[in-house]
């Protein structure tokens, strides 16, 4: 969607949406830019850099044609192309910006379908209405073991992320998404997790981003405990509403900390599902903004991510 201005300039519609959030100023903000026209990748990157949010999503209806009223396509089409850009680069997958895009299509562009499809670099992704939530159908990315040499190479990075005092129970890696999973010992608390303040400059000096683009630090929530275990637990009860707690640091993608990360839960979900022996997980990302996700691990190699979203800004950008 755009309006042409004088001297070849154009005005693009833009929405800023807080994803995985029930109220403004929580969850993870993403910009959504609906496009009919084709823009150069350098322009898409410049817009994302200007907006300076963790992700900017560009969405276009795949069935638009010159003969059709293009404004009608937003409501009629059920299939769209979707790309995501951080302030520094394009990424192959982003959960919260996909949720934000579906929210804009359903609630602002009057899309009349209950389910829509997105063509992306990670394949076709589905989004559908589910009560007050929007449910995303994403690929499952279960993490694997670290090779001993890689474990040694990343030891300094792990220490710089969690510090000297918090014990680490396990390390895993998702090569597909370039994410490192750092699980803290069960004796750690949510307050411990929330107190982490890694120096992202140091993180980047310890690794060049060739293998790892983000570090997930995760902790078992008290909801994961059996009743007897919960009665005997000596650590804080503040985790009781969730199976999984996490934070996500991705300075290699220009994101010091991502507030709530759908893509990270395509890795965290399969890991914790196997650890806990359940397929439905209530997850909390414990960034300062914070956000909740309902994660369901399916048997067909997919992950369902469900959450809410709210629009905080609607306007234009002139380019």
N, C-alpha and C positions, 0 to 999 in steps of 0.2 A: 504494500500500500504506500503510495507516495503522491505528493503534489509537486508539480514542476514550478520552480520559481524563476525569476528573471536571470538571464545570462547563463542558462544551462544548469543552474543549481536545482536541487530537489529537496523536498521536505518529506521525511519518513516518519510514520507513526512509530511510537515507542511506548512500551509498558514496562514498568518495574514491578516485579511480583516477588513477594516473600513466600518461598516454597517450603513445604513441610512446616507450616505455621498456621495457627488458628487466629492470630491477631497480628497487626502491623509491628514491625521492628523486632520480630523474632524470626526464627528459621533462617533460610539462606536466600538472599536477594539475587535475582537474575533479571537481566534485561531481555525483552522479547521484541524483535523487530520483524513485522510481517512484510514480506517482499513479493512483488510480482515481477519486477524488472531484475535483470542480472547485474550484479555489481562485481567489480574485480576483487579478488581475495585481499589485495592490499587495502582496499577501502573498507572491507569488512573488519580487517584487523585494526585499522585506524579508529573505526567507530568503537570497537571493543576497548581499545586503549583509552579513548576519550571518556567512555562511561566508567571504566575502572572498577567494574564489578567482577566477581570471580568468574562469571560466565555471561556472555551475550549470545542469545539464540536467534538464528535467522531461519524463518519458516516461510515456505512457499507452497501453494497448491500445485500438485503435479499435473492436474487436468486443465489448467488455465490455457486459453487460446486467445488469439487476437480477435476472433469473431465474437467471443462471449463477453458478457459484462463481467469484467474481472472482479468487481466488488462483490458479485454474487457468489464467487467461488469459495469465499471464506465460510459461507453458510452451507453450501451444497457439497463441497468436496469431502471425501472421507479419507483421502490419502495426501500426504504432504511430504516435501523434502525438508530436512532439518539438519542444521550445522551448528556447532558450538565453538566459540572463541573465548579464551581467557584474554587478559590484557597483553599477553606476550605471544600466544600461539593458538592454533586450532587443536582441539582434542577430539578423540574418536568416540567418546561416550560421556554423557553428563546426565545424571538423574534429576537433579533439582531444576535445571533449566528445561528439561523435557516436561516435568510437572508444570512448571510455570507456563510453558507454551500451550499445553493442553488446557490449562485454566483460562488463558486468553482466548483461545478458540471457542471454548464452551460458553464463557461468561461475557465476553466483550465483542466477539466477531460473529456471535449467533449461530455457531455451528449446530446443526440439528441432528447430528448423529450421536448415538450413545457410545460408540467406539470409533476411534480414528487411528490411522496408521502413519508412522513416520519412516521415511526412507533415510537411512543414516549410514555412516561409515562402519557402524557396528551391526549392520543388517536392518531388517524391518522391526521397529518397536511399536507396540500397541499401547494405547492409553484409553481407558474407559471410565465412565462415571460409576461410582459405587457409593450411593448415599451422599454424604457430605464430602467423601474422599474422592480422589482420582487415583486409579490403580494403574501402575506402569508394568508392562511385561518386558523384562530385560533378560539378557543372557546371563547364565550362572558362570561365575569365575572362581571356582574353588582354588584356594592357595595350595602350594606344594612346599616341599622341603627345600632348604637352602643348601647348596653345595658347601662343603666345609671351607673352601677357599673364599667363597663369596661371603660366608658368615664372618670370616676373619676380616675381610675388607670392609664390611659394614659395621664392625664392632664399635668404632668410634662414632659413627652416625647414630647408632642406637643409644649410646651413652649420652651424646649431646642432646638427644630428644627427651629422654626420661630422667636424666640426671644420675647422681651417684647413689641416691637413697632408695629408689623404688626398685624392688626386685622384678626381674623379667622371668616369666614362666616358659614362654615359647616364642619362637620366631618362625614366620612363614612368608612366602613370597608368591605374588601373582605375576607371572611373567607377561601374561596377556595384557594386563592393565598397568604394569610397572608399579605396583603398590607393595610396600613392605608392611606386614602385619606384626605388631609387637604386642604380645599379650602379657599383661602384668599378673603377678601372683594374686591369688584370690584373697590374700590378706590385705591387699590395697583397697582403698576406699574411693568413693566418687570424689571426695574432696581432694584426695591425692591426684586423681586424674585431672580435675579442674585446675589444680595449682600449677600444672606444667606451663612453663614459659620458655620454650626453646628459642635460642637465637638463630633465626633463619639464615642470617649471613654465615654463621658458623656451619650450619647444615649444608649450605651450598658449597662451602670451601672444602667439606669433607667428602663430597660426592658430586660428580659432574652431571648427574641426571641421565646417564647412558643406560643404567639398569633400573634405577628407582626414580619415579616421578612424584611419589607421595608416600608418607609414613602414617599408617593407622596405628594408634595406641588404643588398646581395647581391654575391657575388664568385665568379668562376669557380674551381672546384677543379681540381687537377692531373689528376684522372681524365678531365677533358674534353680534355686535350692528346693530340695524336697522339704516337707514340713519339719521332719526331725532334724535335718541339717540346719534349717533356719533357726530352730530353737536352740541349737548348740553353737551357732555361729557367734564368734566373739567380735566381729567387726561391725561397722556401722550398718544400721538398717535403712539408710537413705537410698539404697539401690532397689528397694522392694517393688517398685512399679515396673521394672524392666528386666528382661533377660540379658540384655547386652548394653554396655556403655562404651562410648568411643570418642576419640578426637582424631582429626585428620589435618596433617601439615603437608603442604605441597608447594614450597617456594620455587621448585624447578618449573612449575607452570605459572609462576607469577602470583601465587596465592599463599601468603604466609600461613594462614589457617583458613580452611574452608568450613563455614559454620555448620552446614548439614549436607552430607554428600551421598546422593543416591548411588552413584557408581561404586563407592567404597563398600556399600552394603551388598553389592553383588559378589563381593569377596568375603566380607564379614558374615553374611547370612549363611552361606554354605559351611564355613568353618564352624560357627557356633551351633548350627543345626546338627552337625556330626558330633560335636563335643557334648551336647546336651540331649541328643536323641529325640529331638522334636522338630517339627517342620514349620511351626508358626512362632515368630519371635516378635516381641515388643522391644524396640530399640530406641535409645536416646543418644544423640550426639551432644556431648557436653561442652560445646564451645560457649563463649560468653553470650551469644544470641540463643543458641540451643534449638533443638527441634526433635520431633518424634516421627518414627517410621514404623509401620507394620510390615514385616517381611515374611513372605511365605515361600518356602523352598519346594519347588515342584519336581516331579519325577521325570520330566521331559527335558531337563537341562536348562530350565528357565527359572527366574526369580520374579515374584510379584512384589512390588514396592508400592505401598499405599500411604497417602498423606493428603493434607489440605494445603490450600494456598490462598493468599489474599493480595489484592492489588493495592499498591501504595502510591504509585505515580503513573499518570497517563498524559502523554504530550507528544512533542515532535522533536526531531533532530534535523538540522539543516546541513546539507553537505554540498 
